[in-house]
Structures are given as structure tokens and as C-alpha cells.
Amino acid sequence: LADTAGMKSDLLLRQVLFLLEPFPADPFWKPQPDRGRPSLCYRRSS
């Protein structure tokens, strides 16, 4: 049950991060260098 809860919470976290950053996977969306969250973007794309 612990693993399932962890997976669900991680999926929810990914959905929240996706909503916070508009069009993170859009190739035409120019990334902003002052955003300062490269690790989150890299983790979502992988």
C-alpha cells in the first residue's frame, strides 16, 4: 500500500507541476531562463 500511495502522490505532484508551468512540452514555447526550475522540467520530460 505504501508503494501505491507513493505512486499516486507522485502522479498528483506531476499533474500539479504540469498545471503550474504552461505548455512545458510545447516545442514552440520558449523556456524562460529566470524560471529557475530545470530539475523539475527535466524530471517530467524523462
mmCIF file of the C-alpha atoms, coordinates in Angstrom:
data_MODEL
# 
_entry.id   MODEL 
# 
loop_
_atom_site.group_PDB 
_atom_site.id 
_atom_site.type_symbol 
_atom_site.label_atom_id 
_atom_site.label_alt_id 
_atom_site.label_comp_id 
_atom_site.label_asym_id 
_atom_site.label_entity_id 
_atom_site.label_seq_id 
_atom_site.pdbx_PDB_ins_code 
_atom_site.Cartn_x 
_atom_site.Cartn_y 
_atom_site.Cartn_z 
_atom_site.occupancy 
_atom_site.B_iso_or_equiv 
_atom_site.pdbx_formal_charge 
_atom_site.auth_seq_id 
_atom_site.auth_comp_id 
_atom_site.auth_asym_id 
_atom_site.auth_atom_id 
_atom_site.pdbx_PDB_model_num 
ATOM 1  C CA . LEU A 1 1  ? 0.000  0.000  0.000   1.00 0.00 ? 1  LEU A CA 1 
ATOM 2  C CA . ALA A 1 2  ? 2.928  2.330  0.709   1.00 0.00 ? 2  ALA A CA 1 
ATOM 3  C CA . ASP A 1 3  ? 4.242  1.985  -2.844  1.00 0.00 ? 3  ASP A CA 1 
ATOM 4  C CA . THR A 1 4  ? 0.799  2.586  -4.344  1.00 0.00 ? 4  THR A CA 1 
ATOM 5  C CA . ALA A 1 5  ? 0.287  5.712  -2.235  1.00 0.00 ? 5  ALA A CA 1 
ATOM 6  C CA . GLY A 1 6  ? 3.722  6.970  -3.212  1.00 0.00 ? 6  GLY A CA 1 
ATOM 7  C CA . MET A 1 7  ? 2.993  6.451  -6.899  1.00 0.00 ? 7  MET A CA 1 
ATOM 8  C CA . LYS A 1 8  ? -0.360 8.237  -6.627  1.00 0.00 ? 8  LYS A CA 1 
ATOM 9  C CA . SER A 1 9  ? 1.154  11.183 -4.746  1.00 0.00 ? 9  SER A CA 1 
ATOM 10 C CA . ASP A 1 10 ? 3.977  11.427 -7.307  1.00 0.00 ? 10 ASP A CA 1 
ATOM 11 C CA . LEU A 1 11 ? 1.465  11.393 -10.160 1.00 0.00 ? 11 LEU A CA 1 
ATOM 12 C CA . LEU A 1 12 ? -0.562 14.103 -8.432  1.00 0.00 ? 12 LEU A CA 1 
ATOM 13 C CA . LEU A 1 13 ? 2.608  16.148 -7.936  1.00 0.00 ? 13 LEU A CA 1 
ATOM 14 C CA . ARG A 1 14 ? 3.430  15.791 -11.642 1.00 0.00 ? 14 ARG A CA 1 
ATOM 15 C CA . GLN A 1 15 ? -0.081 16.949 -12.577 1.00 0.00 ? 15 GLN A CA 1 
ATOM 16 C CA . VAL A 1 16 ? 0.209  19.994 -10.286 1.00 0.00 ? 16 VAL A CA 1 
ATOM 17 C CA . LEU A 1 17 ? 3.623  20.905 -11.726 1.00 0.00 ? 17 LEU A CA 1 
ATOM 18 C CA . PHE A 1 18 ? 2.193  20.471 -15.220 1.00 0.00 ? 18 PHE A CA 1 
ATOM 19 C CA . LEU A 1 19 ? -0.584 22.937 -14.401 1.00 0.00 ? 19 LEU A CA 1 
ATOM 20 C CA . LEU A 1 20 ? 1.826  25.418 -12.814 1.00 0.00 ? 20 LEU A CA 1 
ATOM 21 C CA . GLU A 1 21 ? 4.063  25.570 -15.888 1.00 0.00 ? 21 GLU A CA 1 
ATOM 22 C CA . PRO A 1 22 ? 2.116  26.382 -19.080 1.00 0.00 ? 22 PRO A CA 1 
ATOM 23 C CA . PHE A 1 23 ? 2.886  24.186 -22.107 1.00 0.00 ? 23 PHE A CA 1 
ATOM 24 C CA . PRO A 1 24 ? 6.098  22.598 -20.744 1.00 0.00 ? 24 PRO A CA 1 
ATOM 25 C CA . ALA A 1 25 ? 6.196  20.083 -23.604 1.00 0.00 ? 25 ALA A CA 1 
ATOM 26 C CA . ASP A 1 26 ? 5.361  22.535 -26.390 1.00 0.00 ? 26 ASP A CA 1 
ATOM 27 C CA . PRO A 1 27 ? 8.399  22.892 -28.729 1.00 0.00 ? 27 PRO A CA 1 
ATOM 28 C CA . PHE A 1 28 ? 7.254  26.369 -29.751 1.00 0.00 ? 28 PHE A CA 1 
ATOM 29 C CA . TRP A 1 29 ? 7.022  27.520 -26.132 1.00 0.00 ? 29 TRP A CA 1 
ATOM 30 C CA . LYS A 1 30 ? 10.213 29.447 -25.355 1.00 0.00 ? 30 LYS A CA 1 
ATOM 31 C CA . PRO A 1 31 ? 11.585 28.428 -21.921 1.00 0.00 ? 31 PRO A CA 1 
ATOM 32 C CA . GLN A 1 32 ? 12.190 31.287 -19.523 1.00 0.00 ? 32 GLN A CA 1 
ATOM 33 C CA . PRO A 1 33 ? 15.737 31.295 -18.051 1.00 0.00 ? 33 PRO A CA 1 
ATOM 34 C CA . ASP A 1 34 ? 14.573 33.134 -14.927 1.00 0.00 ? 34 ASP A CA 1 
ATOM 35 C CA . ARG A 1 35 ? 12.169 30.302 -14.037 1.00 0.00 ? 35 ARG A CA 1 
ATOM 36 C CA . GLY A 1 36 ? 14.955 28.554 -12.127 1.00 0.00 ? 36 GLY A CA 1 
ATOM 37 C CA . ARG A 1 37 ? 13.427 25.063 -12.073 1.00 0.00 ? 37 ARG A CA 1 
ATOM 38 C CA . PRO A 1 38 ? 15.424 22.990 -14.604 1.00 0.00 ? 38 PRO A CA 1 
ATOM 39 C CA . SER A 1 39 ? 15.381 19.876 -12.416 1.00 0.00 ? 39 SER A CA 1 
ATOM 40 C CA . LEU A 1 40 ? 11.556 19.672 -12.388 1.00 0.00 ? 40 LEU A CA 1 
ATOM 41 C CA . CYS A 1 41 ? 11.351 20.184 -16.159 1.00 0.00 ? 41 CYS A CA 1 
ATOM 42 C CA . TYR A 1 42 ? 13.996 17.511 -16.752 1.00 0.00 ? 42 TYR A CA 1 
ATOM 43 C CA . ARG A 1 43 ? 12.309 15.068 -14.402 1.00 0.00 ? 43 ARG A CA 1 
ATOM 44 C CA . ARG A 1 44 ? 8.919  15.462 -16.100 1.00 0.00 ? 44 ARG A CA 1 
ATOM 45 C CA . SER A 1 45 ? 10.308 15.027 -19.624 1.00 0.00 ? 45 SER A CA 1 
ATOM 46 C CA . SER A 1 46 ? 12.180 11.839 -18.715 1.00 0.00 ? 46 SER A CA 1 
# 
